[in-house]
Amino acid sequence: MLTRLEVQGFKNLVDVAIDFGPFTCIAGANGMGKSNVFDAIEFLSYLAAEPLVEASQRVRGASGMRGGDPRDLFWDGYRDHEHRIKLAAEMIVPTQVEDDLGAPAKPTTTFLRYEVTLGFERPVNASSLGRLSLLGEELRHIRRGEAAHHLRFGHSAGRFRGTVISGDRRSAFLSTEHREGGTVINVHPDGESLGRPHARAAGRAGRTVLSTVTTNDYPTILAARREMQSWRRLALEPTALRTPDGLGDPRTLGTDGRHLAAALYRIAHGSTSDGTDVDPEAVYARVAGRLADLSGVGVEGLTVELDPVREVFTLLLEEKGDLRLPARALSEGTLRFLALCVLLEDPTFTGLIAMEEPENGIHPANLPAMVELVRDLAVNPYEAPDDDNPFRQVIVNTHSPGVVQLCKGDDLLLAEVRARRTTDGGIARALSLLPFRGSWRAKSGEPTFSEADVVAFLAAPPGAQLRLPLDMVG
């Protein structure tokens, strides 16, 4: 779980600090740069797994396409000045992970703060683009006694915080040291007295040091890496959702929605963490019942059939009148809703899910069902995470008044472009994210927003021709 994100110098995030809970909705008009928050989270996930060059190529550039010039990632990246990005993430990591060889690894502490600083090396000739360079990297623990101060969203201290946060430590896991010969990143063992740290030259790294930890020799660093790798952007595409699944295809829903039928079949015919067989009919009934929340979708039942001859999975809906239809015949919005219903049933799908405009393709009458479903995907922080309460976190962005009106003030952040002071002393217009006044995110002396600041989201648009009579409002 990503509990806090701090970004400096990345795109139009000149200096932003965001506290996250299980569910967060970022609201704002088009063109504010809301998606850049998702890009920063996604970038951290890539940095945990790939070389710097590949990570930079996978993030959306200035054109909105991937694979652009790395200067697209920096604030004012094409001006002749020092380029620097600093990212910091406070996170709760899994209590146990597996290394790349399948061996278990148990971190010594589960509440961590990771920082990485990147620079830009200019191109050596006219045909090259330049590249990112690693300037610093830190991984430190957050003490259990300070956890309540950091986790300010509503939660159960015993059932939730006491379950997901464990261990303590006095020294760092990764630290940066500036030596005469250059900057090095020190990798410290988990035990407090297990020998000297291993130094790695930052200038020759070509990737973050955290991304190089692949075995259980450094279990806490590995757990941080696994947590960051679980941060994904869910962009459900109709074509992918409608693509048939063969027997040899993965049985986990892809971030684009691929393998929907195979994923539901695996969930319905699997077993729980304690080895108990899942009841397929109960799983199908729950998905069908949730899908039936959409008005205009007459679902009586749902199942996944395996065709051994064609070797494909087919997700079939039973409608009123004994009509059976493949799921691919549904509308785009209904398909996206169905995919989220499947995710809700999957206890293995954990980590952070970022979704842009979940209301796309959804009729206004069905917005309450969609917002409720998205909220239900997130972990309930008043209960211990388990198969029935997977440790998932959801962040969405929207410009829809309907979605904003259906969210609680505690869950909202308002995106605005405001004047900010840059590191060189100048003034720039950059993204700010304001919490709702009186919510758990609000801090004394820092900007907030109230209902008066979001009138455009709460009132009928100017010139509206059709309105409900006053005696029907409310």
C-alpha positions in Angstrom: 0.0 0.0 0.0 1.3 3.4 -1.0 0.6 5.7 1.9 2.4 8.8 0.8 3.9 10.0 -2.5 6.3 13.0 -2.8 7.4 14.2 -6.3 9.8 17.0 -7.3 10.7 17.9 -10.8 8.6 15.3 -12.6 6.5 16.7 -15.5 4.2 19.4 -14.0 4.6 18.0 -10.5 7.1 20.6 -9.4 6.7 19.8 -5.7 3.8 17.6 -4.7 3.1 15.5 -1.6 0.1 13.3 -1.5 -1.3 11.2 1.4 -3.2 8.1 0.2 -5.7 5.9 1.9 -7.3 2.7 0.7 -9.4 4.6 -1.8 -8.6 8.0 -3.4 -10.4 10.0 -6.1 -8.5 12.8 -7.8 -10.9 15.2 -9.4 -10.3 18.1 -11.8 -10.9 19.5 -15.2 -9.2 18.1 -18.3 -5.6 19.3 -18.9 -4.7 19.7 -15.3 -2.1 16.9 -15.3 -4.0 14.5 -13.1 -2.6 11.6 -15.2 0.9 12.7 -14.3 0.3 11.4 -10.7 -0.4 8.0 -12.2 2.7 8.4 -14.4 4.9 9.0 -11.3 3.5 5.9 -9.6 3.9 3.9 -12.7 7.5 5.2 -13.1 8.4 4.1 -9.6 7.0 0.6 -10.5 9.2 0.4 -13.6 12.2 1.6 -11.7 11.8 -1.3 -9.3 12.1 -3.8 -12.2 13.9 -2.4 -15.2 17.0 -0.4 -16.3 16.7 3.4 -16.2 16.6 3.6 -20.0 13.7 1.1 -20.3 11.8 2.6 -17.4 12.0 6.1 -18.9 10.8 4.8 -22.3 7.7 3.1 -20.8 6.3 6.3 -19.3 4.1 8.6 -21.4 6.0 11.4 -22.9 4.9 15.0 -23.7 3.0 13.7 -26.7 1.1 11.2 -24.6 3.0 8.4 -26.4 5.5 6.1 -24.8 9.1 5.8 -25.9 9.8 9.6 -26.1 12.8 11.8 -25.2 13.7 11.3 -21.5 13.6 15.1 -21.0 9.9 14.7 -21.3 9.9 13.4 -17.8 11.5 16.4 -16.2 9.9 19.7 -15.3 10.9 22.2 -18.0 13.1 19.4 -19.4 14.1 21.2 -22.6 15.6 24.3 -21.0 19.3 24.4 -20.4 19.5 24.0 -16.7 20.1 21.2 -14.2 17.6 18.4 -14.5 16.6 16.5 -11.4 13.7 14.3 -10.4 13.2 13.2 -6.8 10.6 10.6 -5.9 9.7 9.4 -2.4 7.2 6.7 -1.5 6.1 5.6 2.0 4.6 2.1 1.8 3.4 -0.9 3.6 5.0 -4.0 2.1 3.8 -7.6 2.2 4.8 -9.6 5.3 6.1 -12.4 3.0 7.2 -12.5 -0.6 9.0 -14.8 -3.0 12.3 -14.1 -4.7 13.0 -14.7 -8.4 13.9 -18.4 -7.6 10.7 -19.0 -5.8 12.2 -19.0 -2.3 10.3 -17.3 0.5 11.5 -14.0 1.9 10.2 -12.4 5.1 11.1 -8.7 5.7 12.3 -7.6 9.1 10.0 -4.6 9.0 7.0 -3.7 6.8 6.5 0.1 6.9 9.2 1.7 4.7 10.2 4.9 3.0 11.9 4.7 -0.3 13.6 7.7 -2.0 15.3 7.9 -5.4 16.9 10.9 -7.1 17.6 10.9 -10.9 19.5 13.3 -13.1 19.9 13.7 -16.9 23.1 13.0 -18.8 23.2 15.1 -21.9 23.4 13.4 -25.3 27.0 12.7 -26.5 26.1 13.5 -30.2 23.3 14.8 -32.3 21.8 11.3 -32.9 21.3 10.4 -29.2 18.7 11.5 -26.7 20.7 11.5 -23.5 19.8 9.3 -20.6 18.8 9.1 -16.9 21.4 8.8 -14.3 21.1 7.5 -10.7 22.1 10.2 -8.2 20.9 8.8 -4.9 18.8 6.0 -3.3 17.5 5.4 0.2 15.3 2.8 1.8 14.6 3.3 5.5 12.0 2.0 8.0 9.2 3.9 9.6 9.0 3.1 13.3 5.9 1.3 14.6 5.4 4.0 17.2 5.1 6.6 14.4 2.7 4.5 12.3 -0.4 6.2 13.7 1.0 9.6 12.7 1.7 8.4 9.2 -1.6 6.4 8.7 -4.1 9.2 9.3 -7.0 7.7 7.4 -9.6 5.9 9.5 -8.6 2.3 10.4 -8.6 -0.2 13.2 -5.4 -0.1 15.2 -5.7 -3.8 16.2 -7.3 -5.5 13.3 -5.6 -3.6 10.5 -2.5 -1.6 11.6 -1.4 -4.3 14.0 -1.7 -6.9 11.3 0.1 -5.2 8.4 2.8 -3.3 10.2 5.5 -5.4 12.0 9.2 -5.2 12.9 11.5 -2.3 13.7 15.1 -1.3 12.9 17.7 1.4 13.7 19.6 1.7 10.4 18.9 2.0 6.7 18.5 -0.8 4.1 19.8 1.4 1.3 21.8 4.6 1.8 23.6 7.1 -0.4 27.2 8.1 0.3 29.2 10.7 -1.5 32.9 9.7 -1.8 35.9 11.2 -3.4 35.6 8.7 -6.2 31.9 9.3 -6.8 28.5 8.5 -5.3 27.9 5.0 -4.0 24.7 3.3 -2.8 25.3 1.2 0.2 23.2 -2.1 0.6 22.8 -3.0 4.2 21.9 -6.5 5.4 18.7 -7.1 7.3 20.3 -8.1 10.5 21.8 -5.2 12.6 25.1 -7.0 13.0 25.5 -9.1 9.8 28.6 -7.3 8.5 29.5 -4.2 6.5 27.3 -2.9 3.8 27.9 -3.7 0.1 28.7 -0.5 -1.9 27.6 -0.1 -5.5 28.7 2.8 -7.7 25.7 4.9 -8.6 27.4 6.3 -11.8 27.8 2.8 -13.3 24.5 1.4 -12.1 22.3 1.9 -15.1 19.3 1.0 -12.9 18.2 1.5 -9.3 20.0 -0.7 -6.8 16.6 -1.8 -5.4 15.8 -3.3 -8.8 18.9 -5.5 -8.7 17.8 -7.4 -5.6 16.4 -10.7 -6.8 17.1 -13.2 -4.0 16.1 -13.5 -0.4 19.6 -12.4 0.8 18.0 -8.9 1.4 14.4 -9.8 2.2 13.2 -6.3 3.2 14.6 -4.6 0.1 13.0 -7.4 -2.0 9.7 -6.9 -0.3 9.8 -3.2 -1.2 10.6 -4.1 -4.7 7.7 -6.6 -4.9 5.3 -4.0 -3.4 6.3 -1.4 -6.0 6.1 -3.9 -8.8 2.4 -4.5 -7.8 1.5 -0.9 -8.5 -0.3 -1.0 -11.9 -2.4 1.2 -14.1 -5.6 -0.5 -15.1 -6.6 0.6 -18.6 -9.4 -1.8 -19.6 -9.7 -2.0 -23.4 -12.8 -3.3 -25.2 -10.7 -5.2 -27.8 -8.7 -7.0 -25.0 -11.8 -7.7 -23.0 -13.4 -9.4 -26.0 -10.3 -11.4 -27.0 -10.9 -15.2 -26.5 -8.7 -17.1 -24.1 -7.0 -20.4 -25.0 -6.1 -23.1 -22.5 -2.4 -22.0 -22.6 -3.1 -18.3 -21.9 -2.5 -16.7 -18.5 -5.4 -17.0 -16.0 -4.9 -13.6 -14.4 -6.7 -10.5 -15.7 -4.3 -8.3 -17.6 -4.1 -4.6 -17.0 -5.8 -4.1 -20.3 -8.6 -6.6 -19.5 -7.2 -9.5 -21.4 -7.9 -13.0 -20.1 -11.2 -12.1 -18.5 -12.8 -15.5 -19.0 -9.7 -17.5 -18.0 -9.3 -15.5 -14.9 -12.9 -16.0 -13.8 -12.6 -19.7 -14.5 -9.5 -20.0 -12.3 -11.1 -18.0 -9.5 -14.3 -20.1 -9.6 -12.4 -23.5 -9.7 -9.6 -22.7 -7.3 -9.1 -22.9 -3.6 -8.7 -20.5 -0.7 -5.4 -19.9 1.1 -6.3 -22.6 3.7 -6.9 -25.2 1.0 -10.7 -25.2 0.9 -12.2 -25.7 -2.5 -14.1 -22.7 -3.9 -17.8 -23.1 -4.8 -18.0 -22.3 -8.5 -21.7 -21.6 -8.5 -21.3 -19.2 -5.6 -18.6 -17.2 -7.4 -20.6 -17.0 -10.6 -23.7 -16.0 -8.7 -21.9 -13.2 -6.9 -20.4 -11.8 -10.2 -23.8 -12.1 -11.9 -25.5 -10.4 -8.9 -23.1 -7.5 -9.0 -23.4 -7.1 -12.8 -27.2 -7.0 -12.3 -26.7 -3.8 -10.4 -26.5 -2.1 -13.8 -29.8 -0.9 -15.0 -30.6 -2.2 -18.5 -28.6 -5.4 -18.0 -31.0 -8.2 -17.4 -28.6 -10.9 -16.0 -30.1 -14.1 -14.6 -26.8 -16.0 -14.4 -23.3 -16.3 -15.6 -20.8 -19.0 -16.2 -17.5 -19.8 -17.9 -17.5 -22.8 -20.2 -14.4 -24.7 -21.3 -14.6 -26.0 -24.9 -12.1 -28.9 -25.0 -12.4 -29.2 -28.8 -11.7 -25.6 -29.6 -9.6 -25.3 -26.4 -11.1 -21.9 -25.5 -12.8 -20.4 -22.5 -16.1 -18.7 -23.1 -17.8 -16.4 -20.6 -21.6 -16.7 -21.0 -24.4 -14.6 -19.7 -27.9 -15.9 -19.1 -30.5 -13.2 -19.7 -34.2 -13.3 -19.1 -36.1 -15.5 -21.5 -33.3 -18.2 -21.4 -31.2 -16.2 -23.8 -27.5 -17.0 -23.5 -24.9 -14.5 -24.8 -21.1 -14.5 -24.8 -19.7 -11.7 -22.7 -18.0 -10.2 -25.7 -21.5 -9.1 -27.0 -21.9 -6.7 -24.1 -21.3 -2.9 -24.4 -17.9 -1.5 -23.7 -19.0 0.1 -20.4 -20.7 -3.1 -19.2 -17.6 -5.1 -20.1 -15.4 -2.8 -18.0 -17.9 -3.2 -15.1 -17.8 -7.0 -15.5 -14.0 -7.0 -15.4 -14.0 -5.1 -12.1 -16.6 -7.6 -10.8 -14.2 -10.4 -11.6 -11.3 -8.5 -9.9 -13.5 -8.2 -6.8 -13.6 -12.0 -6.5 -9.8 -12.5 -7.0 -7.9 -12.6 -3.7 -4.6 -12.9 -5.5 -5.0 -9.6 -7.2 -3.5 -7.2 -4.6 -1.4 -4.1 -4.6 -2.2 -0.6 -6.0 -4.7 -0.2 -8.9 -4.7 3.2 -10.7 -7.7 3.8 -12.9 -8.5 6.8 -15.2 -12.1 7.9 -15.5 -13.8 4.7 -14.5 -17.1 6.3 -15.5 -16.3 6.0 -19.2 -19.0 4.2 -21.1 -21.3 4.1 -18.1 -24.8 5.5 -18.2 -25.3 8.2 -15.6 -28.0 6.1 -13.9 -25.3 3.4 -13.3 -22.7 5.7 -11.8 -23.6 4.8 -8.2 -23.1 1.1 -9.0 -19.7 1.9 -10.6 -18.4 4.1 -7.8 -19.6 1.6 -5.1 -17.8 -1.2 -7.0 -14.6 0.7 -7.3 -14.7 1.6 -3.6 -15.4 -2.1 -2.7 -12.2 -3.2 -4.6 -10.1 -1.4 -1.9 -9.2 -3.1 1.4 -11.5 -2.4 4.3 -9.1 -0.8 6.9 -11.3 -1.8 9.8 -10.7 -5.5 9.2 -7.6 -7.6 8.9 -6.6 -8.3 5.2 -7.4 -11.9 4.1 -9.0 -13.7 1.2 -12.3 -12.0 1.9 -10.6 -8.6 2.3 -7.6 -8.5 -0.1 -4.9 -5.9 0.6 -5.8 -3.7 -2.4 -5.6 0.0 -2.9 -7.5 2.0 -5.5 -6.7 5.4 -6.9 -8.9 6.9 -9.6 -9.1 10.3 -11.4 -12.1 11.9 -12.9 -13.6 15.0 -14.3 -17.2 13.7 -13.9 -19.5 15.7 -11.6 -21.5 12.5 -11.0 -18.5 10.7 -9.6 -17.4 13.6 -7.4 -20.9 13.9 -6.0 -20.9 10.2 -5.1 -17.5 10.3 -3.3 -17.0 11.1 0.4 -15.0 14.2 1.2 -12.4 12.1 2.9 -11.7 10.3 -0.4 -11.3 13.4 -2.6 -8.4 15.4 -3.8 -9.0 18.4 -6.0 -6.5 19.0 -8.9 -5.7 22.6 -9.6 -2.9 24.4 -11.4 -1.3 26.9 -9.0 1.8 29.1 -8.9 4.7 27.2 -7.2 8.2 28.2 -6.4 10.8 26.1 -8.3 14.2 25.0 -7.0 16.0 27.8 -8.9 13.8 30.4 -7.2 11.5 31.0 -10.1 7.7 30.8 -10.1 5.9 28.2 -12.2 2.3 27.1 -12.7 2.2 23.5 -11.6 -0.2 20.8 -10.4 -1.5 21.0 -6.8 -3.7 18.5 -5.1 -5.9 19.9 -2.4 -7.7 17.8 0.3 -11.3 18.5 1.4 -11.5 20.9 4.3 -11.9 18.9 7.6 -10.9 15.6 6.0 -8.1 13.4 7.4 -5.7 14.7 4.7 -6.1 18.3 5.7 -3.3 19.8 7.7 -3.1 23.1 9.6 -1.8 26.0 7.5 -2.0 24.1 4.2 -4.5 24.8 1.4 -7.7 22.8 1.2 -10.9 23.0 -0.8 -14.6 23.3 0.2 -17.9 22.9 -1.6 -17.6 26.5 -2.8 -14.5 25.6 -4.8 -16.2 22.7 -6.7 -19.5 24.4 -7.6 -18.9 23.3 -11.2 -19.0 19.6 -10.0 -22.0 20.1 -7.7 -24.4 22.3 -9.6 -26.3 22.0 -12.9 -24.3 23.5 -15.8 -25.3 27.0 -17.0 -28.1 26.9 -19.5 -29.4 23.5 -18.5 -32.7 23.0 -20.2 -34.0 20.0 -18.3 -34.1 20.1 -14.5 -36.0 18.1 -11.9 -38.9 20.0 -10.3 -37.9 21.5 -6.9 -40.3 19.1 -5.1 -38.3 16.1 -6.5 -34.9 17.4 -5.6 -33.3 15.6 -2.7 
